[in-house]
Amino acid sequence: MMASSSFISHQQSVESEAFSEFEGEGFAVCRKGYDAFINHRGPDVKQSVASEIYSFLQRMGYRVFLDEPELKLGDPIPSNIQNAITTSIVQLCIFSPRYAESHWCLDELLLIMKTKALFIPVFCDVKPSDLRYPHKGIYAPAFAEYEERGRFNNERLQQWKEALKSSSRIRGYKFSTSNDNVKTLCTDIALAVKQEVENTRFMEVAKYPVGLDELVEDFERQTTEKGNVVGIFAMGGSGKTTLAKELFNRKRRSYHGSSFVFDVREASAKDELTCLESQLLKGLFLEDHKFMSKSEGTSFLKERMGRSSNQFLIVLDDVDDRQQLESLLFRDALNCGSLVIVTTCDKSVLTKAGITSHFKLKEMKKCHAKELLICRHALGQAKPPSGYEKLVNSFVDFCGGLPLAIEVSAANLFGTADVNTWQSELQKFKSSLNLEIKAKLGISLGRLDREQKQIFMDIACFFIGKRVSMGI
């Protein structure tokens, strides 16, 4: 029996009146908690299916809760288990043949029904109908014993039954311990967990995303997205990575797999491209593999992508050499509908790699620069106060629309509300370039050959001491 791969969220599925007492009491999923909680009956599956799923998700880097000791008769659900349930993004419930014999499992299930997390049932050697009709199915003996002993009142027994019925209506995974491959089950579950976890977690883009909406609109308008590779180019410190992160956050839900590969240039300089290839493989396919060489990684990734029918979103950030793209970009192997975004300081890298769709990131508009520079970072308000207008304009003009320069200068002014101090900082800023800004600008300068550097220096020095009109 093969596993089913379709899911609907729990809050869309539970319709039973038995849970009306929980309406309006749903727990918000806490990102600081667990990625997944595994509800199971230990003697049935802890040493098999449950531990396999737990280990697989752990290797993928997810934080998963699987209780170790068995609860003793009469014990309430411990607070650590309650906390794990109410803070988990995904709830995995493994229904086994003797699941209903554990009233702790059933109590956990009731608590799970309160949450707004994704609910994934695994029907391990049982059928959904066994849960739908607990009074006459495989769970009937357990409920008969509960009723005979009278340890639990009828209201609680009915709540357990309704919880099982509701679980049976949610499509999940059917698994046979004798016929099915547990690794396939783990992979399918991991993909579902990955998608849900990523939907609740977003990459931090910028403290003050001033002008980002407009940039995204410009990008969409100027580039062809479907089945394409798009290059974003501009000088260092201009906000290429910021824009790429914002695009990644907005688009990732539309793709089967996604991976943001940071600092390609730096990794290449350290001869660590194989690490980036492994990172790309794990992000797209949840597979751990350490490559011995770039050629091995290239061949493996190309073959793996070629066999997949999935659509992917990939960002290759800060690329400065065509050979880096040869190790990480496989256009011929990508399925139609995938999107690859490449950021670089050097447009020629894109051209030499055959990337024809370009987006040039222009300098920040003055209105956005003024808001980001002083008003947001330094003063914490939308408009400069009286007496600061000229100083704000002077800082913005000197920064030339470069976001990095704006943020660095604002950081030096943070918490300062004295005009004389601002004037002093402006003079310091003009006379001595900040090291962080210098390093970023040096990346673009370093890409020039000897003759180009000489021309650059001649132009830069030509206007020293000259009065330049902004209109010329």
N, C-alpha and C positions, 0 to 999 in steps of 0.2 A: 504494500500500500504506500503510495507516494505521498509526500508532504504537500499540503496546500500552502500557497504563498500569498494569499489575499487577507488583508486585515481591515477592520473598521475600528475607529476609536471607541473606547469603552463608553464614553458618555453618550454616544450616538446609539448604543445598543441596549442599554439597560432600561427596560420600560416597565418592569414589574411594579405593581402597587406596593409590594412588600418592602420596597426601598424608598417609599415616599418620605420616611422619617429622615432620610439622609439628604433629601433635596435641600439645596442652599447651604449645605454643610461641607461641600466638596473641598478637599485640601488642594491648595495650589502647589504645583510641583516645584520643589526647591532645587535650584541648580547646585547648591552646595552639598546636596545629599548624594544618593547613589544613582548610578545610571540604570541599574536593573535590580529587581528583587526576584528571587526564585522561590515560589511557594510550592512545596512538595511534601510527600510523606517519606521520611528518611529511610525506613526499612525497605521500601519498594525501589527507590531510584537514586538515593544519595550517592551510592558507590558506582553508579552507572551513568544514566542520562543526565541527572542533575550536576554531577561533578564534571562531566565532559563539557556541558554547556558553560558552567562556571569557569573552568580552566580556559576554554576557548575565548570567552569574552575578556577574561583577565589578560590573556596574551595580546589581545587587540587594544589593550590600554583602557578598558572600561572598568569602572568601579562597581562591583557586583556584590550583593549580599546573599550569602548562603550560610544559614546557621549551622554550627558544628554540633553542639550537644543536643541530645533529645530532651524535650521538656518532660517533666515528671507529672504524674497524674494529679490533676487538680490545680496545677500551676496556671496563673493567668499569662497572657502573652507578655513577655518581658518588654520593658520600655525601649531597649535597643532595637528589637524587632519592629515595634510600633513605629519608631522613628525611621527605620529603614524603609518600611512600607510607605509612609506618608511623604517621604522625601525622594522616592525613586521616580525616574522619568518613565521607565517601562516596568510593567508587572508581568512576569512569566509564571504561569500556573501549570504545573505538570500534573495532570489527572491520571492516576494509575489505578489498577483494579481495587486496591485496598485504601485508597485516598480517604474515603468517607469514614474510615475507622478512627481517624485522628480528628478529634474535635478542635484541636489547635489549628489544623489546616483549614477547617471550616470557619473558625473564628478569624483567621488571617484573611480568608476569602471575603468575609463580610467587611473587614476593614479596607481591603483592596477596592471593594465596590464603592467606597466613599471617595476614593481619589479620582483625579482627573487625568491620570496617567494612561498611556497606551496599554491595553490589556491583550496579552498574547497567550491563548490557551494551547497547551500541547497535550493531545489525547494519546497517551502512552498505553498501548494495549487495551484501550477502551474506545467506545464509539460515542459520538456526541449524544446519541439517543440514550445512553446509559445515564447521562447527566440530566437529560430532559425529563426522564421518568424515574427519579430516584426511589420511588416507592415500590417499583416492580422490576427495576433493572439490577445491574451488578451491585449497586449500592443499597439495595433493599435490606439485606441482612444487617448491615450496620445501623440503619435507622430503626429497624425492628428492635434491636438490642437497646438503643437509646430509649425508645418508648417503654420497653419492658422494665428497665432499671429505674426509669423516672428521674434520672440525674439532671435532665434539662427540661424546661417547660415547653409546652407546645408552640409558644410564640417563637422561641429560639430555633426549634426544629424546623418550623415553617420557613424561617429566614434562611436557614442553611439550604433547604430544598430550592427555594426561589433563587438563591445565589447560583446553585448548580444549573438550574434551568436557564438562567440568563447567560451563564458561561457557554452553554451548549449552542446558543444562538450566534455566538461570535466565531467567525471563521478563523481557524488557526492551523496547527500542524498535526496531522495524524501520523503516528509513529509506531511501528512494530519492532520490538526489541529483537525478534527472531529473523525479520526479513529486511529491515531498512538499515541504511548506513548512518551511523550517528554523526559522522563528520559532515555529511550533507545537511543533516538537521541543524547542526551547530552553525554552519556557514549561512544557511538561510535565516536563522534567528539573528545572527550577528549583523547581517545586512539590514534587517528590520530595525534592530536596536540602533545601528549607526545612523540610519535615516531619521529616526525619531529624536535621537540625542542631538544630532546636528541641527534639526529644526528648532530646538530650544536653546541652542548656543550660537552666538554670533561672534565673529572676530571683531575685536575692538578696533575701530577705525580711527576716530579722532575725538578728542574731548569736545572740541567745537567744530562740527562739520559744516563750516560756513562755505556756501557756494557749491556743495557736493551735489545737490539735486540738479543744479544747472549743468554741472559737468557730466553727470550720468546721461542727461537728456542729449547733450552734444555728442557724447560717445555713441548712443543708440542711433542718432540721426545720421552720423557720418560713417558708420560701419555696417557691413552686412554680417549678421550674426550666424545664420544657419550654416552649419558645415564649414566653418571658416576658422582661420587663424588670424588674430588681430594683434598688431603691435602698437604699444603705447610708448612714445619716445618724447624725451625732454631732458633738460640738463638736471644734474643732481640736486636734490632738495626741492624740486618743483611740485612734488605730490603725486608721483606716478604710483607708488605703492599704496598710498591712501586711496586713490581712485580704484585701483585694482581690488583692494580689500572690500570696498563698498560694492563694487560690481559682483564680487564673489558672494557676499552675503545675500544680495538680492536675487541672484540667479541660481544658487546651488540647489534649491528645492526642485528645480525643473529638470534635474539630471539624475541619472541612476547612481553616479559616483562622482566625487569631486576631490581635488587635491590642490592645495596652495603651496608651491615650492618656493621658499624664501631664499634670498641671498645666493643666487646661483654663481655670481661672480666670485664671491668670497669663498664658497665651497670649492670652486674650480681652482682657485689660487692655492688652496690647501690640499689639492689632489683628492677631494672627497666627493667627486661626482657619483661614485658608486653608492654613497650614502643617500644621495638625492634620488637615485634610481630606485633604491629600496623603499624610500619614503613615498615615491609616486606609486609603486606597486601596492603598498599597504593602504594608501588612501583610496585607490580605485577598486581594489579587489579584496582587501582585508587579508592579504597574504604576507607572511613574514619570510623574507629571503635575503640573505646577505650575498652580494655578488663579489666575486674575486677580482673582476676587471670590468672596465667600462664596456668593452665589447660583449661580455657575457650578459651584462644588464641590458644593453641595447637590444640584443637578440631576443632575450627572454621577454622584455616588455613589448616589443614589436609583435612577437608571436602571440602573446597573451591578449593584447588588444585586438589583434586580427581575428581571434576566435570569438570575441565578445560581440554581442548585438546591442550592448548598452550604449547610451549616450553619456559622454563625460564632460565635465567642466574642469579645466586645468589652467592654473596660473603659474607661469615661470617668471619669477621676479628678479630683476637686476641682472639681465644677461648681457655680456659684453663680448662674446665671441661665438662665431658660427658653429664651432665644434661642440660647444655646450648644447646647442639645439639639436645637433646630430645625436647626442646621447639621451635627450629628454623629449624630443618632439618627433612624433611618428604619424605624419598626416595621412599617409597611405593606409595605415592600419586603423585609423579612427573611423568610427561609424558615422554616417551622415547625421547631422544634428548635434554633434559634439562642438564644443567651443574651447579654443586655447587662446589665452591672453598672454602676451609676452611684453614685459616692460624692459626698457633699455635707455641708456643715455646716448647711444650711437645708432642713428637711423640706418647706417650702412650695414649693420649686423642683420637687420631685418631684410634689407634688399638682397644681400648676398645669400640669405637663406631662402629666398624666393617668397617671402611674405609681402604681399602686395597691398593688403588692407592695413592702413596706418591711421593712427590717431595722434596728432601732435598736441601735447598738453601746453596750452599757452599760459602766459603769466597771469597771476590772479588779478581779477578786476579790482580797481582801486576801492570801490565801495565795499567789496568783500575783504580786501586787505585791511582797510581801516577798522572794520568790525572785528576781524580776527586779531589783528596786531595789538592794539592797545585796549580797545573797548571791552573785548571779551577776556583776553588773557591777563592784561595788566590792571584794568579797572573793574572788571566784572560787570559791565553795563553795556547797553546797546549803542549809546552815543557818548562822545567825549564831553566832559563838562566845560563850562565856560573858562576860557583862558588856555585850553589845551589844543584847540583846533589846529593852529599852525604847527605845533610840535608833532601832532599826530600825522599831519600831511608830510612833514619833513621826514619822519621815520619811514612812512610808506614809500615816499619817493626814493629814499636811499636803498630800501630793500628791493626795489624793482619788481615787486609782485612775486618774489620768491617766498613760498610758505615757510620754509625752514628758517630763513633770515627773520621773517616776521615773528615766529614763535620764540626764537632765541633772544631777540631784542626785547620782546614783551616779558620774557622770564626775568631779565635783568631789572625790569621796572615794576615787577609784581609787588603790590602793597605800597608802592611809592606814590604819594599824592602831593608832591612838592614840585612846582614848575622848575625851580632852579636845578633840582636833582635830575629832572628829565633833560634839561638842556645840557648838563654835564655828561649824562650817559650818551646823548646823541653825538657829542663831540668825540667821546671815546670810541664809539661805534664807527665813526667815519675815519678816525686816524689809525685804528688797529682792527683788522678783520678777525672776527671770532674764529677760534680754531675748528669748531665743529662745522661751521659754514665753509671755511677754507678747505677742509678735508673733502666735503661733498663736491665743491666746485673743482677741486683738484682731480676728481675722477674723470670729468669731461676733458680737462686739460691734458691729462695723462694719456688719453687715447689719440692725441694728435702726434703726427710725425715731426721730425726736427724742423722742417721748413714751415709747417703749419704753426708750430709753436712760436717760431721767430716772427711770422706775420702777425700772430695774435699779440705778441709783446710789443711790436711796432705800433699797432693800432691802439693798444691800451695806453702806451706811453705818449702817443702823439698829442693827446688833448690835456696832458698835465699842465696846469697853470692857465689853461684857456677857459674863456667864458662861453658856455654852450647854451644856445637857445633851444628850448623844448620844441619849438615849432619847426626846426630844421631837421 
